[in-house]
Amino acid sequence: MRYRRLGQSGLFVSELCLGTMTFGGTDDMWGQIGQLRQEEADALLRTALDAGINFIDTANVYAGGRSEQILGQSLRNLAIPREDVVIATKVHGQMGQGPNARGLSRGHILDQVKASLQRMQLDHIDLYQLHGVDPATPVTETLEALDSLVRQGLVRYVGLSNWAAWQIVKAVGIAEARKLAPIVSLQAYYTLAGRDLERELVPMMLEEGLGLMVWSPLAGGFLSGKFDRDGKTAEGRRVAFDFPPIDKERAYDAVDLMRKIATEKGCSVPQVAIAWLLHQKVVTSVILGAKRVDQLEDNLGAAEVVLSGEELAALDTATALPAEYPGWMIGMQSEGRARQLEEQHR
């Protein structure tokens, strides 16, 4: 397991992260994602830690708080030293019936951080992430609330999830101007089946030095190799919960190529999909969500898969985004200067 610096912070996290969205679901939406109970969660966490993972991601909204509860109890059951793990959780979603039980207001954030700490039986959260955008709350109010949590020692680092590039840059600028706790990371959807963030988010993150945590690296199971063009499907989350949305024809092209690469390398199709992400410069850590230990063990093997330049180029070509304005214009106009920079480093 390799460890990568999270953004511009001094925190190093494993390049694979254990996601806990499969913990605690019942018959609701979360139950379609996973219904793992305590003993099963303990086994997954033990497997992840034994493989060198030190990074664990959850959210207050997952299974209505049960995911955080189960994770916290797993840390206790396995007697994991607090300093050995980096715990990330999120705030934003509906956590009650009232009009103020959601969003990124100062009140909701201050209430929810205490609730998350209580559920996880912790005294601090390593990475506290804003789990979406709140159009009703000024971003300055949100950032000042997070800064107060950092100053109190309840939170150590601040991140975002599912924000647009312009919104992130605005928040980064406000935090810098007001000397508030800096934003160190973004958690976002990124796969061979969905490369949309390469248009605006990737260039922005590289420029601003933000770390990237990838969620749903297998596109909700579509890149597992279980789905075929002829309509045959194996059991899996995508059958009942077709999310996240993808260009399925482009995804089938990716799967066809990944099967070929997997056969040649003697690895699995999911390992190729995750390995591709680990080869991307912008990626800090890839979040693995599993229901069974054998699924997790297979995904963990992606860290050992090395893709050649030719294989990366083939995957890039098969899944490339169609050109859009202003990207194609910027590329055309800046080609000469970009070439100068390349020559400078030869």
N, C-alpha and C positions, 0 to 999 in steps of 0.2 A: 504494500500500500504506500502510495506517495502522498505527501502533504503539501498543500499549496496555500500561499498567503491570501487571506480574504481581503480583496481590494487593497486599499492603502493602509490597512490596520497592521498591527503586529501579531495578529491571530492567525495561526496555521490550522487548517482543517483538512481532513482526509478527502481525497479526490472523489470518493464515493461516500454518500451520506445515506443514512437509514431514514426513510420516510415512514411515518406512522399513521397515515390516513386510513390504513386497513384495520386499525385498532378500534374496537368497541362499537362498531355499527350494529343497528338492529334491523327493523323492517323499513326504515326510511331510505333516503338517497344514499346515506353513508353505508347502509347495509349492502347496497349493490357493489360498493367498492371493497368492503371487507367487514367481517364480523369477528375478528380475532379476540379471544378472551385472554385472561391474564397469563395462563400457562403457555399458550401459544406465542404471545408477545414476548415472554421471557426467553423462549427458545430462539426467536428471531434476533432479539437484542444480543444474546450470548454469541450467536453465530457471527453477527456483524462485528462485535468487539474483538472476537478471536481473530477475525480477518484483518484487524488493524483500523477499522472505522472508529473515528472519535467524534463524528459529527452526526447529530440526530435532529430531525426536523418534525415539528408538529404544528398545531394551530388550535386556538381556543374553540373554534367552531367545529372542528372535526368530531363527529358523533356527539355534538352538544357538550363537549368537555370531557367525554369519556376517554378519548385518545390521550389527553394530557394526564388524566388520572392513572390510566394503565401504564403509561410510560414512567411516571413518577414511582409507581409501585415496583415496576421492573427494576429500576435503578436500585431500589431498596432491597428487593429480593435477591439480586445478584451481587449486592454489596459493592457497587461500583464507586470508587473514590470520585468525589465531585470534580476534582481537578483533571481527571482523565477524560472527561467528555465535554463537548461543546453543545449546549442545548439551545435550539432555535425554536421559537414559537411566533405566533402572529395574532394581530388584533384587527378587527374591522366588522366582521359578520354579526348577524343577529344573535344575541345571547339572552334575550328576554322579551317580554311582551310590550313594554313601553316604547314611546317614540325616541327615547334617548338610549336604548339598549343596542345600538348599532353605530357604525361610523367611526370617525377619527376625532371626535371632540375631546377636549381636555378631560371632561368628566368621564366619558366612556373609557378612555385609555387608562386613566388612573384607577378606575374600578376594576377593569379587566386584568391589568398587570397583577394586582393583588390576588384576584381569583385564580389566574394561571399559576402563580407561585404556590398557592395553597393546594391546588389540584396536583401539581408535580412534586410537592413536598420539598421545594427548593427555597433558597434565600436570595437567589439572583438568576436572571436569564442572560445567557451569553449574547444571543442575537435576537433582538425584538424587531419584528418586521410588520410593516403596514400592509395588510393583506388585500389591498385594493385602493381605489380612489374614492374620496368622500367629497362630492360636489357641494355639500352643505356646510362644510367646515373650512375656514381659511387655512391654508397650508402653514402659515406662521403659527397659528394656535396649536396645530398638531406637532410641529417641530419643537416648539417651546415645551410642550408637555413631555415629549420624549427626552429632551435635554434635562428636565428636572428629574426624570427617572435615572438617567445616567449619573447625575450629580449625587443622587441618594444612594447609588450603588445597587439599585434593584435591577438595572439593565447595564450591560457593558458595551454593546455595540448596537447600532441601528441600521436596519435594512428596509427595502421596499419589495413589493411583489405585485406584478400585473399593472404596472404604470407605463404610460407612454413616454417616449424619449423627452418630449418638451416638458412634461410634468416633472420628470426626474431632474432635468437640468435646472428648472426653476427652483425646486426644493434644495438642490445642492448649493445653488447660488445664495439662497436665503440663509441657509445654515452657515455658510462661510462668512457672509456679510455680518451676521448677528453673533458670530462666534458660538454657535450652538453645536451640539454633538453631531459630528459628520456622518453622512450616509456612506456606508461602506460596501453595500451589496444590493443586488437585485435578484429576486427569484422569479423565473420566467419559464414559459413553455418553449422548448426548442428540440426539434428532432429532424431526422432526415425527411420525415413526412410533413414537417411544418417549420420552414426556415424563415418565416416572416420577420422575425426580429433582426435579421441581417440587414434589412433596409435602413433602419434608423437606430435601433437600440444597440447593436453591436458596435458601430462606429463611435457612438456616444460613450459607451462603457469603456472602450479602449482609450478614448481621449481623456475621460474623467478618472480613469483608474478604479472603476467599480468592479467588484467581484460578481460572478454570475453563478447562481445555483439553478440547475435545470430541473424542472418538474415534468413528470410524464415523459421520460426519455424514450419509451416504447410507444408513444402516441396512444395511450390507453389500451395497450396490448396489440394494436394493429401491426406493429413491427416485430411481433413475437414469432412470425413465420407460420401462424395458425390459420391465416386468412388467405384465400385464393381468389383469383379473378372469376372463376367459374361459379362463385357463390357459396362454395363449401366453406363452412366455418367450424372451428372447434369451440368448445365451451370457453368462456372467458368473459371478462367485464364488458367488452365491446358489444357483446350480443344483447345484453340488457340495458347497457348504459353507453350509448354511442357518443363518446366524448373523449378528448376534444375534437372539434370539427377539423377535417383534413381534406386535401385534394386526393381522393382515393386512387385515381389513375396514376398520379405521380408516386403515391405510396406503394402501389403494386410494382412499379418500375424499380423502386428502391429494394423491395423485398426480393424480387427476382435476382437482382445483382447481389444482395447480401447472402442469399442462399448459395450462390456460386462461390463467393468469397469464403463463407463458413465451411463449405465442403473442402475447399483447397487448404484451409488452415486447420481443419479438424476442431472447429469450435462451433458454438451455436449461433443462430441468427440474432437473438437478442444481444449476445456478446458483441457482435459486429456493430449493431446500432449504438450501443453504449460506448464502445471503443472509438467510434467516429466522433462522438461528442468530446471524449477525452483528448482527442487530437486537435481540437479547436482552441486556438490561443485564448479566446475570451472566456472559456469555461473554467471555473474554479472547482466546482463539485457537482456531481450528478446524483440526484436523489433517487434511491431505489425503494420502490414500494412493493412488498411481496406478501402473499398470504401463506406461503409454506417455506420451510427451511430450504428445500431443494431448489425452489425458484430463486431464493436469495443467493444460495451458493453458486448457481449458474450465473447470475448477474455479476457477482463478485469476480468471477473469472474474466470479465471484460478488462480488468486492470492489467492483465497479462497479454492481451491481444494487441499486437503491433501491426498497423496497416501501412503498406508501402505507399510511396508517392503515387504510383500508378493506380492503386486501389482507391486512394483518396480522391484522385482526379476523376475516376470513373463514377464514384458515388456522387461527387459534386456535379458532374455533367447530368447524371440521371435525375437529380432532384433540384436542379437549379431553378431559382425563381424567375419568372418572366420579368423582363426589364420594365421599369416604371419611371415616370418623371417625378422628381427631378434627378433621380439616380443616374439615368443614362446620359443626361446632359452634363452633370457634374463630372462623371467619368470621362466623357469626351473632352471637356474643357481643361481638365486637370491632368490629362495624360502626360503632357510634356514635362510638367513640374514633378510629377510622380516619378517619371523615368530619371530625372536628375537626382532625386533622393536615392533611388536604387543604385545608381552608379556611384554615388558618394560612399556607399557601404561595401563596395566590391574590393 
